[in-house]
C-alpha cells in the first residue's frame, strides 16, 4: 500500500495455512457401544466438549456436550450406547485442507467443531472455532509488531553507524 | 498492547512498556485495514445477541432446560439487575453431570461468578484479546450498571473477521 502501512491479508493467511499447522484439540475416541456415561466421563477428563466415535478405524460419529445437555433436559439416563445419540458421519477436514475450508464449513453448516481425519487413527483431533480465533489473534499483531521492531532495529543501526 | 521488546502485555495506549521501559508510542500507528477496523470498531458492530438470563435461585435442571429451549450453550445469571455469573454447557459437563443430584441445586453453586464482561463501546480487538487470553467462548456485554445487555461468542468474532476480511462467502 502506498501509505506504507503493513498489509495484513486475512484471506491469504486462511488460504495458505493448512489444518496441519494448527494445534489440534485431541479428543476422546470411543466405540459406538460405549455408554453416554462413559462418553461424558471421557470428555470431562480432558475438559473438552466432544468425543469422536470410531469403528474399525473409521470415524462414524461425533457426540458433543450439546447432545448431553438435550438428553439431560429430556430426563434421559446415560445408560444407552453413545451410537444412539451421536451425529453420524459428521463433516470432516483433512490435514492438508486450508483454514479457509474450515471457516467456510463452519460458517455454512453452523458447526463449531470439525474432526480432522487421516493418519493411523480414525481421527487426529478436532478444529474448533476457538482454535482458529486464537490462531488469527496470534497472527494479527505479529505482522504489526514484527514490522515495528524492524523499524526500531534499522533506526538503531543507523544511529550506531 | 504487547511489547515487541520483551513480550509484556501492557494496557492499551501505554507510552512505555511497564516491564522493560522501552517506548511503545508510535508502534501502533502502521496498521492494515483489518487492524484499524478491530481497534476502531466497537463491540456494538458485532450486533451482540440478546442474552438469556436466569435468576441465581433457579435450579440447575431449570437452567439446562432454558438453554435447550433457547438452543444456546451459555446463560447469564442475574441478581438485582446485575450480572453475577455465567453458566455454560461446559459447567454442566465438568461440574454437574458427575452426580445427577446436582441438578436440584441452585445454579449459583455451579456458575462462574463475577465473569469478565465487555461493554458496547469496547473495541473488537479488546474483546478478541479478552476471549483469547481468558480462553472463554462467550463474553457478556454489560451496561454501566452491570446489567446484561448482550452476549458475544468466538463464533461471532470469527464470522465478523472472515466475512469482512476474507470474503469467505465468495464463490471462488
Interface residues (C-beta under 8 A of the other chain):
Chain A: X4 X5 X6 X7 X8 X9 X10 X11 X14 X40 X43 X44 X47 X49 X65 X66 X68 X69 X70 X72 X73 X78 X100 X103 X104 X106 X107 X112 X129 X130 X132 X133 X134 X136 X137 X138 X140 X141 X143 X144 X145 X146 X147 X148 X149 X152
Chain B: X1 X2 X4 X5 X26 X27 X28 X30 X31 X32 X33 X34 X35 X38 X61 X64 X65 X67 X68 X69 X73 X89 X90 X92 X93 X94 X97 X98 X103 X128 X129 X131 X132 X135 X137 X153 X154 X155 X157 X158 X159 X161 X162 X163 X165 X166 X167 X168 X169
